[in-house]
Amino acid sequence: MPQKGSCNYLTCPMCDVEVPMAGDEKVGESVYCPYCQTPLALRKEKETEEFFLEEDF
């Protein structure tokens, strides 16, 4: 994640709302979409090293 203290946004895969991230989240950590309340897990793309959110049912 970006530097701690900066706010980054990732897109909810269910409703396409931007989910604010604090920057201290770890891969695999659960977060909730502030709009649709879907449980999401933070994942990291292996090739690009980019973070994304995935449904965590």
Stockholm file with secondary structure:
# STOCKHOLM 1.0

chainA/1-57         MPQKGSCNYLTCPMCDVEVPMAGDEKVGESVYCPYCQTPLALRKEKETEEFFLEEDF
#=GR chainA/1-57 SS CCCTTSCEEEECTTTCCEEEECSCCCTTCEEECTTTCCEEEEEECTTTCCEEEEECC
#=GC SS_cons        CCCTTSCEEEECTTTCCEEEECSCCCTTCEEECTTTCCEEEEEECTTTCCEEEEECC
//
